[in-house]
Amino acid sequence: MTDTRRGLILINTGPGKGKTTAALGTALRAVGCGMKVLVLQFIKGSWHYGELDAAEALGSNFVLKQMGRGFVKIGGAQADAEDIRLVHAAWEEARAAIDSGAWDLVVLDEINYAISYGMLDPAVVAEALKNKPEMVHIILTGRNAHPLLVELADTVTEMREVKHAYQKGILAQRGIEY
């Protein structure tokens, strides 16, 4: 083991619940250590989530932006052109934020969905990760992480559903799922 300090690339993926929640937990830890954190949500945008209010309460060292219109590609439908435009705009903002070095941690929430839906080229993302400033940490979330990105990552965690309250007919609970 070396005592090398550098920005890490982490991926939270898999079919289970908790990918964004784990990323936000890491982001909260980072802010607590005096780091500046930017969370860009590539798909979310139409609902109000509790984390939006929490981010506002944390102040300027923790910024969370919803960049999309809400969940897309339901039932195998083709992605809407406007959703694709919003994903590309989110990526441009993400790339600029990463390259700027102004943020210690950049969370690319749901970017794996955008890639797996064919809305964003994984090679473009991989190139940005390879060339990121040395001390910038990045977390990518969403199911179906692309193998190219998994290969580049320092840490990959796969969430696996063992059981879910929804299977018992229990709807999403405010403060837990949103």
N, C-alpha and C positions, 0 to 999 in steps of 0.2 A: 504494500500500500504506500502510495506517495502522498505527500502533503500538498499536492497541487490544488490550487484554488482557481476555478474558472466557472463560467456560466454553463449551466447544465441544460440539456434538452430532455424534457420528460413528456411521456405520452400516457394519458389515461384513456383506455379504450375498452371494448368488450360490450356484451349485450346487457350487463347488469346496471342497476342504478348506482349513481354516485360519482360519475366522472367529473362533472362540473363541481359538485360539492367538494370533492377532494382537491380540485384545483383551487377553489376559493378558500379552502382551509389552509393550503400552502401560501396563498396570497395574503391571507390574514396574518399568518406567521411572519411573512416577509415584512409587512408593514410594521408589525410589532418589533422587528429588528431594525427599524429605521430605513427600510428600503422603499423605493418608489415602484408602484405596481400599476400596470395598465391591463385591463381585461377587455378584450374585444369579442363580442358575441356575434358570430358570423350569421346565424340564422334567427335567433330570438329577436323579437322586436314588437310584437303586437300585444303581448301580455305584460302586466305589471307584476314583477317578482319581488319578493322580500329582499333579495340581495341588492336591488337598486336603492332601497332606502338605507340599508346598512352601509353601502359604499359611500353614499352621500354623508352619512354620519362620521365616516372615517377621515374625511377631509381630502386635501389635495394630493396626499401621497398614495391614494387609492382611487383610481378612476375606472369606472365600468361603463361601457358604451354598448348599447344594442344597435347593431348595424343592419339587421334584416327586417323582414315583415312578419316573421313567425315561422313555424315549422312548414317545410316544403316537401315535395316529392312523396306525397302520401298515396299509397295504393299503386305505385309504379308509374304514376303520371309523369310526363315530361316536365322538366323544370321550366318555370315561367321565365321569360326573358328579363323581366324586371328583377326577379330574385337573382338571376345570374349577374346582372349589372350591379346589384347591391353587394354580392359576394366579391366581385372584382374591386369595388370601391373599398370594401372592408380590408381586402388584401393589400391594396395600395396604402391604406392608412397603417396597417400592421407592419408592412415592409419599412415604411418611413419611420415608424416608432422604433422598430428593432435597430435599424441602421443609425438612428440618432444617438443611441447610447444614453438617452435621457432617462430611460426606465431600467431598473434593476431586474424586474421580472415582467414579462409580457405573456399573458394568457390568451391563447388563440382558441377560444371556446367554440366548439362545434365545427372547427375547421375540417375535421376528418369526414363529417357528413358532406360538406361542400365538395371535398375531393372525391369521395366515393360516389356522389351523384353526378360527377363529370362537370361540375361547375367551376372547378379550379384545377389547374395542372399540378400534380404532385412534384414534378421535376422543378418547377419554378419555386415552390416552397422549399424543396430540398436545397436548392442553390442558395436561397436566402439563409437557411439554417447553417450551411457550411461557411458562409461568409459573415456571420453575425459578429458584432463586437465581442471580444473575448469574455468579458464579465457579465454579459446579459444572459439571464436565465429565461427559458421559454417552456411553456406547458401547452401541449396540443391536446384537445379533448374531442370525444365523439367515437361512435362505433366504427368498426372497419378501418382502423388505421392502415394506411398504405404501407406495403412492405419496404419501400424505399425510405420512408420516414422512420419506420421501426428500426431499420438498420442504422440510421444516423443517430438515433436517440441514445442517451446515456442510461435512462431508466424507462422501462415500459411496464405499466400495470394494467392488467386486464380484469375488469369488474365482471363477475359472473353472478347471475341471478340464481339464488337457491330457492327462494320463494318471494312473492310480492303480495302486498295487501290487496292489490287490484284483483288478484285471482279469487279473492273472497267477496268481491263486489264492493270493496271499500274505495271510495274515490280519493284522488290526490288531496293531501292535507296541507293547508296553508301553514307556512313556517317549516315544513318538512320537505315537501316536493317542489314548492314554489314560494 
